[in-house]
Every structure is written in structure tokens, then in C-alpha cells.
Amino acid sequence: MASLRERSGGGAFELVNKFLAEVWRGFRVSLSRPTSIIINILTSPLWLAFFILTLRGYGVVRIGAFELQLFLWSAYAFALYSSWLWGFGHGIINEGYEGILEYLISSGQGVFLHALGFGVSYSIYTLFDLAALILSFYLIFGLTVTVKYPLILALSIVLAMIQLLMISLIYVLLVIKLRSSWVITDIMQFVMPILGGLIPSEASGYFRDVNMYSPIAYPFILMRESALGVMEIPIPLWLQLTYSLITVVSLSVITYLLSGLFVRRMRVEGRLGLT
């Protein structure tokens, strides 16, 4: 009995060590090109700010503090999707081209643990996106961001990141399995903004209905609602938070099972099929 506990304890310790190693490796990869990171973080919020200034200059719309904050949180939602799907996701796909995933599989390590560790480090990068948005809006518009429910906002951002990590990994597995990225990418580009809660419910009744019934939309709706204090859909915040948590846990389980199946198939086939 003691030896069984020792073996299970040793296995858990080894798993934690592997996870921490992947987190550290992700940090090193993310920070290997600091100039590129800084440019990517600063460019998007500045372009958005200049776009809003152009609208103001031509008198197309009247934009007050509330509208600016709505722009900010909507932009951050789009930045999260873009960063995770195309930045993080394509980073994992490139590892397939470079033989890194094949090496991990042959060494007995799963893709899920590798992506999870990399995702922890990548989440720091996406928080820099938010900081850049807040800073640029303050410098250009004099906007001081106010948050109605800070705890719910923080939880919604964490849930959104975990959800996007899982969706990105499913995207990676599909691309590698089908050996084609453009088909899956085109579908994701059109489907995810609609189903993912990126478009505020105030845009139209259609988007309000979609946001109410799409399970992957809730973290992003919560993000705007908790920041602005305005309810987009007639569902209590605690219930939206519960739905978000259930969705994230379900996606995590599905992604874990799919990645395990993927690893077993790749071991049988002996190749990733990317080249």
C-alpha cells in the first residue's frame, strides 16, 4: 500500500514537473522575439484609437465615455480570439512542421499537457494586450476605465482564456488531421465571431438571441456586463458564470479526450502529416 502511494505521489510530482517545464518553455518562446511582441501589442489598440478619432473628426458618431469603454472591451474580446486562434494555434501548428510535436509524442508526452503549459505563459501576452488598450485609450481620449464588478470581470477573462485555449487546440488537431488549414480557418473566421459573443447584443435582436443560446458566448458577454454594469441578456450574472464554467469544463474534457485520441493515432501512423 505504501509503495502504491509512493508511486502515485511520484507520478503526480513528475506530471507537475513536466507541466512547469512546458510553462517555462512557453515563456522562453514567447519572449524570444521581444521587438515583435511589443509591435503586435501596441499596433492594434493604436489603430482602433485612430479609427475612433476619425469617426469623431467627421462627426459620424457621437462617442462618450460609455461608448469608448464598450469599444475597448469589444476590441479586447476580438484581440483574445485573434491571439489565441491565430497566434497560439498557429504556433502549435508550426511546431508540427518543425517536428516538435512528433518528438513530444515519441517521448511519451501528450499534446494536451504541452498546450496547457504553453497556454499559461501565452495568457500573460494576452493580458499585455488589455494593458495596451487601456493605456492607449487613456492617452488619446483621457478615458479612465471603470469596472462595475471587478471579481466577475477577472473570472470572465480567465474563463475566456481557458475556453479559447481548448478551442485553439481543437482547431490545431483538425488542421493537422485534415492536413489543410485554410478550410478550417475560413470556417472559424466566419462562425466564431457570431457564436463566440464577440458582437454586443445591442447590435440587433438577432445577436441578442445568438448570445443567449450560444454556450461559448457567455464569458465574453460577462466581460462586457461586469465591466460596464449593463445587462446585455436577461440572465443573472451568477447564472451566466455557472453556464460559462460548465462550458469550459466540458470543452476541457472533450479537448483532453480528442488530444489523447490524436496522440494514439499519430503513434500508430508514425507521422503528423504536415509535410
N, C-alpha and C positions, 0 to 999 in steps of 0.2 A: 504493500500500500504506500509506504514511504517512497519507494523508488518510482511509483507511478506519479505521485505528486511532484517529485523532483523532475521527472521527465516533462510533465505538463508545464511546470514552472520554467524549466529551461527552454521549452518550445515557445512560451509566451515572451520570454526575455529575448530570444533570438528574433522573433517577429517584430518586437519593438525596435531592436537594433537595426533591422532591415528597413523599417519604416523611417526611422530617424536618418539613416543613410540616404534614403531617397529624398527626404526633405532637404538635407544639406546639398545633395547633388542638384536639386532643383534650384536652390538659391545660387549656386555657382553658375549654372547655365543661364539663369535669368540676369545675373549681374555681369556676365561675360562681355556684354556689349552695352556699357553704360550710356554712351552717347545716343545710341539708337533708342534706348529706353526713355531717356529724357525727351528726345524729339517726339516720340509717339505719345507720351503723356501730355506734353504741352500743346501739341498741334491741334488736336480735336476740340478742346474747350475754347481755344482762341478762335478757331473757325466758326464755332457756334456763336460765340460772343459777337464776332464781326457780322455774322448773318443777322442777328437780332438788332444790332446797331443800324444795319442797312434798312431793315423794316421800319425802325423808328425814324430814320432820316427821311424816308419817303412818305411817312405818315400812313403806311399801310395798316398798321395795327397800333393800338394803344396798349403798352405793356407796363404794368405796375409791378410792385414787389411780389405779389402773389403769383402773377403770370411768369415772372422771372424764375421763381422757385419751382414752379411746375415745369418750366423748360429745363431747369437744372436736373431735377430728379428723373424726368423722362430721358434726358440725354445720358444720364448715368446708367439707366436701365439698358439703353442701346449699347453703351460702352461695355457693359458687362457681357452682353450677348456676343458682341464682336470680339472682345478679348478672349473669352473662353472658347467659343466655337472655332474662330479662325486663327487666333494666336495659340492658345493652349492645344486645341485639337490638331491643328496642322503641325505643331511642334512634335506631338506624339507620332503623327503620320511620317514626318521626316525621319524620326528615329527608326521607323520601319525600313525606310530606304537605306539608312546608314548601317543597318544590321544590329542596332542596339536592342530592339525588341526580340529579335531572334536569339541574341546572346542571353537575354534575360530568361527566355523560355527554356533554352537549352541548359541553363544553370539551375533550373528548378524554381525560379522566382516568378510569381504571377504578374500579369499586366495590371491587374486591379491595384495591388499594393504599390506598384511603381507609379501609376497615375495618381493615386491618392497622396503619396508623398510629394510628388511634383506639384499637385494641386494646392497643397498647403502653402508652399513657397510662392506659387503663382498668385494666390489670393492677395498677398502683400502688394503685388504690382497693381492689381485692380483697385486697391484702396488708394494708391497714389493717384489713380485717375480721378477719384472722387475729390481728393485734396486739391488737385489741379483745377477742377471745375469750380470748387468753392472759392479758391484764391482768385481765379481769373474773373469771376463774376463780382467779387468784392472790389478788385482793382479797376474794372471797367465800368461797372454800374453802381458801385458803392453799396452792393447788396450784402447785408448781414443775414446769413441763413439762420432761421429759427426752426426748431423742431418741436412739434406738439407732444409726441410720445417717444422719447429717446430710446427706451428699452425695446419697444416693439420695432422701432426702426433698425436697431442693431441686430435684433433677431431676424428680421426680414432680409437684411443684407447677407447674413450668414447662411440662411436657408436658400436664398437665391444663388449664392456661390456654390453650395453643395449640389443643388439641383442642376446647375449648368455644368458642373464637373461631370456628373453622371451622364447628362445628355451628350456632352462632348465626347465622352468615352464610347458611348453607343455609336455616335457618328463615326468615330475612328474605326471601330470594329466593322461597321458597314462598308466603309471605304476600302479597308484592307480586304475584306471578304469578297466584295464585288469587283475589286481591282480598278475602280473608277471613282474619282472624286467629284467630277462635275455634275453627275446626275443627282447624287445625294446632296451636294452643296446647293444646287438650284432649288431643290425641294425645300431644304431647310431655310433658305433665304426668303422664300415666299410664305411658308407656313408658320415659322416660329414667331415673327413679329405680330401676327394676328392672334395665334393661340397662346403666346407667351406673356400676354398682359403688357406689352410694350406701349400700346396705344391707349391713352386715358379713356375712361368710359364716357367722359364728357364730349368726346368727338362725335358720337352718334349713338342712337339706341341699339344699333347692330353690335357695336363694340362693347356696349354695356352687357348685352346678353352673352356675348362670347366670353367676356371676362368673368361673368358669374358662373359659367358652366365649364370653363377650361381649368382643370386642376393645376396645370403648371403656371397659370397666370397669377395665382394668389400672392406669392412672395413679392411680386413687383407692384401689385395693387396695394398691398400692405405698406410697401416702401413709401409710396406717394401719400397714402392716407395718414400714416403715422407721422410723416414729416409735415404735411400741410394742415392736418386736422380736419380734412373734408372727406366725407364718405363717398366713394365712387359707386359702390354697390350696396344694396340693403341687407348686408350680412354683418353681424357684430364682429369686431376686431378679434376677439378671443376665438371665435369660430373659424374665421379666416386663418388665424395662426394654427389652429388644430388641423384644418384641411391641408395647409402648407406642410406641416410636419408629417402627416400621413403620406402625402405625395412624395416627399423627399425620402422617407424611409422605404416606401415601395420602389421608387426608382433605384435606390441604392441596392436593394436586394436583387432586382431584375438585372442591374448592371453587373453585379458580382457574379450571378449565375451565368450571364452571357459571356463575361470575360473568362470564366472558368471553362466553359464550352469551347470558346475560341482557342484557348491555350491547348486544350486536349486535341482539337482538330489540327492545329499547327504542328504539334509534336508528331502526329500521325503522318501529315503531309510533308513535314520537314522543311517547309519554306513559308514565307509570308506572302508571296505572290505580288509584290510591289514592283518588281523589276522584270 
